[in-house]
Amino acid sequence: MLDAYIIDQIKRREEERQRMERERELRLPLELPIPEEDWPQNDEPKETPRVIILDL
């Protein structure tokens, strides 16, 4: 049987790991494509599709 201190440490580390994973998921950038009709009109040749990256 494990000592209560060791059990508490294991629980604390597991909770910390889960919290870090949730925070990491929130920091992932969200990429939204912009439809071509919303692009500004100019005479330059079109490049690859633009993407807006929002970092929350």
N, CA, C and O atoms as a GROMACS GRO file, in nm:
protein
  224
    1MET      N    1   0.084  -0.118   0.000
    1MET     CA    2   0.000   0.000   0.000
    1MET      C    3   0.089   0.124   0.000
    1MET      O    4   0.190   0.130   0.070
    2LEU      N    5   0.050   0.225  -0.080
    2LEU     CA    6   0.129   0.346  -0.089
    2LEU      C    7   0.096   0.442   0.024
    2LEU      O    8  -0.017   0.446   0.073
    3ASP      N    9   0.193   0.516   0.063
    3ASP     CA   10   0.175   0.619   0.165
    3ASP      C   11   0.081   0.728   0.112
    3ASP      O   12   0.079   0.753  -0.008
    4ALA      N   13   0.002   0.791   0.198
    4ALA     CA   14  -0.094   0.894   0.158
    4ALA      C   15  -0.025   1.010   0.086
    4ALA      O   16  -0.080   1.066  -0.008
    5TYR      N   17   0.096   1.045   0.130
    5TYR     CA   18   0.170   1.154   0.066
    5TYR      C   19   0.199   1.120  -0.081
    5TYR      O   20   0.185   1.206  -0.168
    6ILE      N   21   0.239   0.998  -0.106
    6ILE     CA   22   0.270   0.956  -0.244
    6ILE      C   23   0.145   0.957  -0.330
    6ILE      O   24   0.149   1.000  -0.445
    7ILE      N   25   0.034   0.910  -0.275
    7ILE     CA   26  -0.092   0.911  -0.349
    7ILE      C   27  -0.132   1.054  -0.382
    7ILE      O   28  -0.175   1.081  -0.495
    8ASP      N   29  -0.119   1.146  -0.287
    8ASP     CA   30  -0.151   1.287  -0.312
    8ASP      C   31  -0.061   1.347  -0.420
    8ASP      O   32  -0.107   1.424  -0.504
    9GLN      N   33   0.067   1.310  -0.419
    9GLN     CA   34   0.160   1.360  -0.520
    9GLN      C   35   0.122   1.309  -0.659
    9GLN      O   36   0.129   1.383  -0.757
   10ILE      N   37   0.084   1.184  -0.668
   10ILE     CA   38   0.044   1.126  -0.797
   10ILE      C   39  -0.081   1.197  -0.848
   10ILE      O   40  -0.087   1.232  -0.966
   11LYS      N   41  -0.180   1.220  -0.762
   11LYS     CA   42  -0.302   1.291  -0.802
   11LYS      C   43  -0.270   1.433  -0.846
   11LYS      O   44  -0.322   1.480  -0.947
   12ARG      N   45  -0.183   1.502  -0.769
   12ARG     CA   46  -0.147   1.640  -0.802
   12ARG      C   47  -0.078   1.647  -0.938
   12ARG      O   48  -0.108   1.737  -1.018
   13ARG      N   49   0.011   1.555  -0.966
   13ARG     CA   50   0.082   1.555  -1.095
   13ARG      C   51  -0.013   1.524  -1.210
   13ARG      O   52  -0.001   1.582  -1.318
   14GLU      N   53  -0.106   1.432  -1.188
   14GLU     CA   54  -0.203   1.400  -1.292
   14GLU      C   55  -0.294   1.520  -1.321
   14GLU      O   56  -0.322   1.549  -1.438
   15GLU      N   57  -0.339   1.588  -1.217
   15GLU     CA   58  -0.422   1.708  -1.236
   15GLU      C   59  -0.344   1.816  -1.309
   15GLU      O   60  -0.400   1.884  -1.396
   16GLU      N   61  -0.218   1.834  -1.276
   16GLU     CA   62  -0.133   1.933  -1.341
   16GLU      C   63  -0.115   1.898  -1.490
   16GLU      O   64  -0.120   1.986  -1.576
   17ARG      N   65  -0.094   1.770  -1.518
   17ARG     CA   66  -0.078   1.727  -1.658
   17ARG      C   67  -0.205   1.753  -1.738
   17ARG      O   68  -0.198   1.799  -1.852
   18GLN      N   69  -0.321   1.723  -1.680
   18GLN     CA   70  -0.447   1.748  -1.748
   18GLN      C   71  -0.470   1.896  -1.770
   18GLN      O   72  -0.519   1.936  -1.876
   19ARG      N   73  -0.435   1.979  -1.672
   19ARG     CA   74  -0.450   2.125  -1.686
   19ARG      C   75  -0.361   2.176  -1.799
   19ARG      O   76  -0.403   2.260  -1.879
   20MET      N   77  -0.238   2.126  -1.806
   20MET     CA   78  -0.145   2.170  -1.910
   20MET      C   79  -0.198   2.130  -2.048
   20MET      O   80  -0.186   2.207  -2.143
   21GLU      N   81  -0.256   2.011  -2.060
   21GLU     CA   82  -0.311   1.968  -2.189
   21GLU      C   83  -0.428   2.056  -2.231
   21GLU      O   84  -0.439   2.092  -2.348
   22ARG      N   85  -0.516   2.091  -2.136
   22ARG     CA   86  -0.629   2.180  -2.169
   22ARG      C   87  -0.579   2.317  -2.213
   22ARG      O   88  -0.632   2.373  -2.309
   23GLU      N   89  -0.479   2.371  -2.145
   23GLU     CA   90  -0.423   2.501  -2.184
   23GLU      C   91  -0.358   2.494  -2.321
   23GLU      O   92  -0.371   2.587  -2.401
   24ARG      N   93  -0.290   2.385  -2.350
   24ARG     CA   94  -0.223   2.370  -2.480
   24ARG      C   95  -0.327   2.368  -2.592
   24ARG      O   96  -0.305   2.426  -2.698
   25GLU      N   97  -0.441   2.300  -2.568
   25GLU     CA   98  -0.547   2.296  -2.668
   25GLU      C   99  -0.603   2.436  -2.694
   25GLU      O  100  -0.638   2.468  -2.807
   26LEU      N  101  -0.611   2.518  -2.591
   26LEU     CA  102  -0.665   2.653  -2.607
   26LEU      C  103  -0.569   2.743  -2.683
   26LEU      O  104  -0.612   2.839  -2.747
   27ARG      N  105  -0.440   2.714  -2.679
   27ARG     CA  106  -0.341   2.799  -2.745
   27ARG      C  107  -0.320   2.765  -2.891
   27ARG      O  108  -0.250   2.838  -2.962
   28LEU      N  109  -0.378   2.657  -2.939
   28LEU     CA  110  -0.362   2.621  -3.080
   28LEU      C  111  -0.423   2.730  -3.168
   28LEU      O  112  -0.535   2.774  -3.141
   29PRO      N  113  -0.353   2.773  -3.271
   29PRO     CA  114  -0.409   2.878  -3.357
   29PRO      C  115  -0.528   2.827  -3.438
   29PRO      O  116  -0.535   2.710  -3.475
   30LEU      N  117  -0.620   2.916  -3.462
   30LEU     CA  118  -0.737   2.885  -3.541
   30LEU      C  119  -0.720   2.950  -3.677
   30LEU      O  120  -0.699   3.072  -3.684
   31GLU      N  121  -0.728   2.874  -3.784
   31GLU     CA  122  -0.709   2.927  -3.918
   31GLU      C  123  -0.843   2.931  -3.990
   31GLU      O  124  -0.912   2.830  -4.001
   32LEU      N  125  -0.879   3.050  -4.038
   32LEU     CA  126  -1.005   3.068  -4.109
   32LEU      C  127  -0.976   3.115  -4.251
   32LEU      O  128  -0.913   3.220  -4.268
   33PRO      N  129  -1.020   3.042  -4.352
   33PRO     CA  130  -0.997   3.089  -4.489
   33PRO      C  131  -1.086   3.209  -4.521
   33PRO      O  132  -1.199   3.218  -4.474
   34ILE      N  133  -1.034   3.300  -4.601
   34ILE     CA  134  -1.110   3.417  -4.645
   34ILE      C  135  -1.158   3.389  -4.787
   34ILE      O  136  -1.077   3.361  -4.874
   35PRO      N  137  -1.290   3.396  -4.812
   35PRO     CA  138  -1.339   3.373  -4.948
   35PRO      C  139  -1.279   3.475  -5.045
   35PRO      O  140  -1.256   3.590  -5.008
   36GLU      N  141  -1.256   3.433  -5.168
   36GLU     CA  142  -1.192   3.521  -5.267
   36GLU      C  143  -1.272   3.648  -5.292
   36GLU      O  144  -1.213   3.753  -5.316
   37GLU      N  145  -1.405   3.640  -5.286
   37GLU     CA  146  -1.484   3.760  -5.315
   37GLU      C  147  -1.465   3.869  -5.209
   37GLU      O  148  -1.498   3.985  -5.234
   38ASP      N  149  -1.412   3.835  -5.093
   38ASP     CA  150  -1.387   3.933  -4.987
   38ASP      C  151  -1.248   3.994  -4.995
   38ASP      O  152  -1.216   4.084  -4.918
   39TRP      N  153  -1.164   3.945  -5.087
   39TRP     CA  154  -1.029   3.998  -5.099
   39TRP      C  155  -1.034   4.139  -5.157
   39TRP      O  156  -1.124   4.169  -5.236
   40PRO      N  157  -0.941   4.224  -5.119
   40PRO     CA  158  -0.935   4.356  -5.182
   40PRO      C  159  -0.901   4.342  -5.331
   40PRO      O  160  -0.819   4.258  -5.369
   41GLN      N  161  -0.962   4.424  -5.411
   41GLN     CA  162  -0.938   4.419  -5.556
   41GLN      C  163  -0.811   4.497  -5.589
   41GLN      O  164  -0.797   4.613  -5.550
   42ASN      N  165  -0.720   4.433  -5.660
   42ASN     CA  166  -0.599   4.501  -5.706
   42ASN      C  167  -0.554   4.435  -5.837
   42ASN      O  168  -0.609   4.333  -5.879
   43ASP      N  169  -0.455   4.495  -5.900
   43ASP     CA  170  -0.409   4.446  -6.030
   43ASP      C  171  -0.298   4.342  -6.020
   43ASP      O  172  -0.251   4.290  -6.121
   44GLU      N  173  -0.256   4.313  -5.898
   44GLU     CA  174  -0.148   4.216  -5.881
   44GLU      C  175  -0.200   4.074  -5.906
   44GLU      O  176  -0.318   4.046  -5.884
   45PRO      N  177  -0.112   3.986  -5.953
   45PRO     CA  178  -0.157   3.847  -5.972
   45PRO      C  179  -0.198   3.786  -5.837
   45PRO      O  180  -0.143   3.819  -5.732
   46LYS      N  181  -0.295   3.698  -5.844
   46LYS     CA  182  -0.342   3.636  -5.720
   46LYS      C  183  -0.238   3.539  -5.668
   46LYS      O  184  -0.175   3.465  -5.743
   47GLU      N  185  -0.223   3.541  -5.537
   47GLU     CA  186  -0.129   3.451  -5.471
   47GLU      C  187  -0.207   3.331  -5.418
   47GLU      O  188  -0.324   3.312  -5.451
   48THR      N  189  -0.143   3.254  -5.338
   48THR     CA  190  -0.211   3.142  -5.275
   48THR      C  191  -0.321   3.196  -5.183
   48THR      O  192  -0.312   3.310  -5.139
   49PRO      N  193  -0.424   3.119  -5.153
   49PRO     CA  194  -0.532   3.168  -5.066
   49PRO      C  195  -0.479   3.221  -4.933
   49PRO      O  196  -0.390   3.162  -4.872
   50ARG      N  197  -0.534   3.331  -4.891
   50ARG     CA  198  -0.491   3.392  -4.765
   50ARG      C  199  -0.563   3.326  -4.648
   50ARG      O  200  -0.673   3.272  -4.662
   51VAL      N  201  -0.498   3.332  -4.533
   51VAL     CA  202  -0.556   3.274  -4.413
   51VAL      C  203  -0.532   3.371  -4.298
   51VAL      O  204  -0.423   3.426  -4.285
   52ILE      N  205  -0.633   3.393  -4.217
   52ILE     CA  206  -0.618   3.475  -4.097
   52ILE      C  207  -0.596   3.380  -3.981
   52ILE      O  208  -0.670   3.283  -3.964
   53ILE      N  209  -0.495   3.407  -3.902
   53ILE     CA  210  -0.466   3.324  -3.786
   53ILE      C  211  -0.499   3.405  -3.661
   53ILE      O  212  -0.442   3.512  -3.637
   54LEU      N  213  -0.591   3.353  -3.582
   54LEU     CA  214  -0.630   3.417  -3.457
   54LEU      C  215  -0.569   3.339  -3.342
   54LEU      O  216  -0.587   3.218  -3.332
   55ASP      N  217  -0.495   3.409  -3.257
   55ASP     CA  218  -0.434   3.344  -3.141
   55ASP      C  219  -0.505   3.400  -3.018
   55ASP      O  220  -0.487   3.516  -2.982
   56LEU      N  221  -0.585   3.316  -2.955
   56LEU     CA  222  -0.664   3.361  -2.841
   56LEU      C  223  -0.589   3.345  -2.713
   56LEU      O  224  -0.641   3.378  -2.606
   0.00000   0.00000   0.00000
